[in-house]
Amino acid sequence: MSRNPAHKTKGDQRRLRLIKLIHVARRELGMADESYRTMLANMPALGGRTSSADLSIDGLELVLDQLKAKGFKVRPKSKKKAPDLPLADDRQSRRIRQLWLSLHEQGAVRDPSERALASFVQRMVGVSALQWLSTDQASQVIENLKKWRHRAIAIDDGGAK
């Protein structure tokens, strides 16, 4: 019975993850290929193997431990995050933020964060930060937020106007 090559077992996935980590460690430590292979050859537990491709999971873990001892630090995979911009502080941006927070207080907006506001603005006018809104775009956002707030107030009042 042959195994489907596209199907990876957990052991295969772990092995590939360890190999990738080892390559990252080599790069971050600035370790030349020759130095890396010499390090492997000098590790008795590896039986003279000089390539990560030839190692078992246990062997790969030993190599990773050795690289950590040389200063490599494993960092968790992070989501790529845009750098935080300083808050836009012009009159229209302050008004947009005030309306957004007001909608949050009314329960119409779940996430009051600047990031959520930026996502809302992006969907509305195609601009990803308040700093980059034109005066007309900012006015459009303000008017839409005011209408949203008016609808939220009407719902809270049971539909009475």
N, C-alpha and C positions, 0 to 999 in steps of 0.2 A: 504494500500500500504506500504510494508516494505522497509526500506532503506537498501541499500547494505552496510554491515559493512566495506568493503574495501574502500568505497568512503567517504572521510572525507571532511566536509564542512570547509569553512574558519574559522568559529567559533571554530570547533573542533581542527583545526590546531593551532590556536592562544592559545587555552586552553592548549594543549599539550606543546606548546613552553613555556608558562608561568610556567607550572608545572616543566619542565626541568630546567628552570632558577632558580626557587625556590630551587630545589635540589642542583644545583651548588652553589647557595648562601649559603645554609646550610653547605655544605662541606667546602667552602672557609672560612666561618666564624667560622668553628669548632663547630657548634652548635649541641649538643646532641639531640636525638629524643625527650626526655622528655622536654627539654628546648623549643624546637620548638612547641610541642603540647601545652605547657603552654602558650607560646606567642599567639598561635591561640585562645586558650580558653579565654584569657584576651582581645581579640579584640571584642568589643560589636557588630560591624557590621557583624560579621560572625555567630552570633546566636548560639554560643557554639560549633560550628564544630571544630574538631581538626585534620582534615586530608585534604590535598590539593585536594584529589580525590573527596571530597564532596562539593567543592566550585565552585561557578560560576566564570565566567571570571572577573567580578567586584571584587569578593572576592579575587581571585588570585592576581589581580593587587594591592589590598590593602596590601596583605601579602608581595608582592615584594617591595612595597614602604616601608613597615616596615623594611624589610631586608636591603634595601638601607640606611635607617636611621641608621642602626647598622653598616654601613661601607661597605656593598657590592657594588661593581661597576660593571655594565654590560659592558662587552667588546664586540666589534663586532667580529663575527666569522672571524678568519683569516685563510688564506691558510697556510698550514704547509710549511714553507720555510726552506731550508737547511741553516745553518749558512754560512755567507760569508767567504770564504777563502781568505787569502792574495794572491795577484796576483803572479803567477809563474814568476820568473824573470831570468830564464836561457836564454841562447842565442836562443835556438830553440823556446821557448815560446814567446819571444819578436818578433821573425820573424813571427810566426803564427799570433800573434795579429796585427802586421803591415800589413800583407797580408789581414787579415779580414777587417781592417779599410780601406784599399785601395779599396777592393771590395765594401764596403759601399759607399765610395766617388764616385765610378763609377755607383752606383745605382743597383749593382747586389745583395747586401745584404741590406735588409730593416732595420734590427735591429742590430746596432753595439755593443750592450751590451756584457759584459763578459758572462752573462747567455746564450745568444743566441749562442755565440761562443762555450760554453761548450756543448750545445745541439747538435750543428753541429759535434763536436769532438766525442760525445757519439754515434751518428748515424754512424759515419765513422769507428771508431776503438773500440767502446764499452767501452771507458774510460770517466768518467764524469767530469774530471777536468784536466787542462793542467799540474798541479803539478804531476799527476800520470802517465803521458805518459812515455813510455820507449823511448829511443833514436830512435829506429826503427819506433815506432808509430808516434812520432813527425815528423820524416822525411816523412812518408807517408802522414800525414796531410799537411805538407808544400808543397809537390809535387802536391797534389790534389788542394790546394788553388792556386798554380801557374798556373795550367792548367785552372782552373776556371777563373782566372784573364785574361789569354791569350784569352780565348773564349769571355769574356766580352769586351776586347779591340777590338777583331776582329768584334764583333757585332757593337760596337760604330763606327768603321771605315767603316762600310757598307760592311763587309765581306772581305775587302782587307787585304792581308798579307804583 
